[in-house]
Amino acid sequence: MTEKILILDFGSQYTQLIARRLRELHVFCEIVPFNKFPKDDPSIKGVVLSGSPFSVLEEKALQIDLTEIIDHYPVLAVCYGAQYIAHKMGGKVARSEHREYGKAMLQAEAATDKLLGGLESVSQVWMSHGDTILELPETFEIIAHTEDIPVAAYKSKDGAFTHPIYCLQFHPEVYHSLCGKDILSNFIHKVVKCKADWTPAHFVEDTVASLKAKLGNDKVLMGLSGGVDSTIAATLIHKAIGDNLYCIFLDNGLLRKDEFEQVLDSYEHMGLNIKGVRAGKQFLSELEGVSDPEAKRKIIGRVFIEVFEAEAKKIEGVKWLGQGTIYPDVIESVSVHGPSVTIKSHHNVGGLPDKLDLKIIEPLRMLFKDEVRRVGTQMGVNDELVGRHPFPGPGLAIRVLGAISEDKVKLCQEADAIFINNLRKHGLYDKVWQAGAILLPVQSVGVMGDERTYEFTIALRCVNSVDGMTAEWSNLPYDFLATVSSEIINQVKGINRVVYDISTKPPATIEWE
């Protein structure tokens, strides 16, 4: 049984980072809403209470039953969690006179403490809170302070509880906390005493065994996109059930240039039981003239279901639908107050399981994107597929801004191909997270030779990220951008202007629609 650290989410923007840092230490962890504590789960070895945008002093403060946790598990409480424990167990918490936000220097008061042992005597940490702990409950003691905060970290006194409780006013999970990884490592290894054996090889072994037990001789149907998630999910299922997996790859007319042929060729060498279906004309005819982004998604989703359903009926006895859902999708759909944002219609094929009367199997639903890549490498999936940039479900429909037409899609495909090919040619493709060309719904005046032109504008988008939740624009060399711009304008008739997007996420998104 895989050991687990459970993270109770109180809505902090940093909660996912806690999970990422713990997994980097080879310990499996799971995020659940603060009010969804799973009882009687023997795999839970420790509990983390996250931060929150709320104050423990507010009437709407998020409440939990600490008796489910205290004395049952070792606990690490971060920010709101630390304040909540102090507030509920007899200490005193008050609003700070000013918001404590930014870098601070942590000074440990107990150098031999299990959590802070091995740290520098003074280390930089990151504060982000509006409440301050003024007094601790009787059964707790201070283990670190900063110049402005007397209670920067505290713990339960030895013997006060069955399991130790550690509480931090700062965020060890963010990069600005230079000692953060060591603190989390100490919690895992010295406090909880986890085995820390959760690796890609371990995940593959456990997942394939679980799939074999769950699926038996059942048939599974899966729609492949050519992307990393669906490819790795299909590979795992194939390892478990072989040719009982049936895959369909639809060409919706919105793929990148020559992508349909390239993807089918890649899959052929993997032994996957896959059928390619050309349906571009059907999708494009339905999308003709549609400009609203959500309307585009709904049309694509509906037509996909229609085409996929028709193909699925040709295969007898299918009981399961495989999907490449990954952990960020899951977290968004079970956030503290329901979905944190409206999940875009293309995350998964909504309605398809009901239409086909199939059960869902999602072997990657607990992995982040970079973990998916490592699992793919572990299984020997070729580097080109593992390193493939994310590509939106609706394809170029949301990279052709405004009204869709077949001609505009072709313009976008040609410009995109030049951009991506140059990234590969100049050794930049694997150094960035995601790149693509966006056709803007504006035309501008240009001059080509002796002629004036009035043609479209292409925006190039290239970002660096770890999991796509946040992203920085990629600082590509000026000479490279000049080469790409020149090739697009000279080779793609209909485009006379190229711009480069230097927006971060947030506040912008990676895709424009």
Helices and strands as residue ranges (DSSP letters): E 4-9, H 15-24, E 28-33, E 44-49, G 66-68, E 75-78, H 80-88, E 92-108, E 122-135, E 140-145, E 153-156, E 165-168, H 180-186, I 187-192, H 200-215, E 219-224, H 228-241, G 242-244, E 245-251, H 259-268, E 274-278, H 280-287, H 293-312, E 318-322, H 327-333, H 352-356, E 359-361, H 369-378, H 383-386, G 395-398, H 406-425, G 429-431, E 434-448, E 451-464, E 472-473, H 478-491, E 495-500
